[in-house]
């Protein structure tokens, strides 16, 4: 029973109590989640590949963890629900394994539950990734003067960010399927990355939940913006899905995110 993995729908729930554990996470495999896993002293970890996306941002952290000796692999975003560790373990299929995980026997095409068994042989990393500084920025759009809050992870949103325009680098899937975790503040606008899947049940499931709070919310395509990078979403993101409230303000699939925000 000690070989059972820890299931974390978001890697931001990891702490020192998970040190030395094998973790299956519902988070994307970018740099920020990888740094959190490393800081918590996790022994080995599975992430969602978030469609891999622009500049391979969805797995950049998975690959970087090899530098500190941590076994890590990514699960195909099309094979399971992003934001659900339980579903990842049950249905996930490995797309990328870093060199440390590969030495443990993790391979592309392997079911996640078998990958977990292979990772039972992983050694505790000898080092940790540098901590990522709190990625919160504020700026003003030149055309209409609107103030924008940029957060590379939705976990950095605070309750006092109510009524703000918030661009996140996070995926648009509900954490553990829980609507209460759609966003920590009732924002005016919320932006997420579609993480490679734009069906209502996975990469964009925060959007209908935010309709219930009267929040205009969209996802940008993972092919046009680096997941985990809010500034990338603002500069190059293209809307891939809009909820009802966002559509009422003119948001449409195929529109540049910045053009929509400048029209508000």
Protein Blocks (a to p, Z undefined) as FASTA:
>chain_A
ZZpccddfbfklgcfklgoiacddfbdcbfklmmmmmmnopabdcddeklnpaohlmmmm
mmmmmmnopacddddfklpcehiaklmmmmpccfbdcfklmmnopaehiafklmmmmmmm
pccdfbdcddddddddddddfklopacdddfbfklpcfklgoiacddfbdfbdehhiakl
mpabdcfbdcddekhpacfklmmmmmmmmmmnopacddddfklocehiaklmmmmpccfb
dcfklmmnopaehiafklmmmmZZ
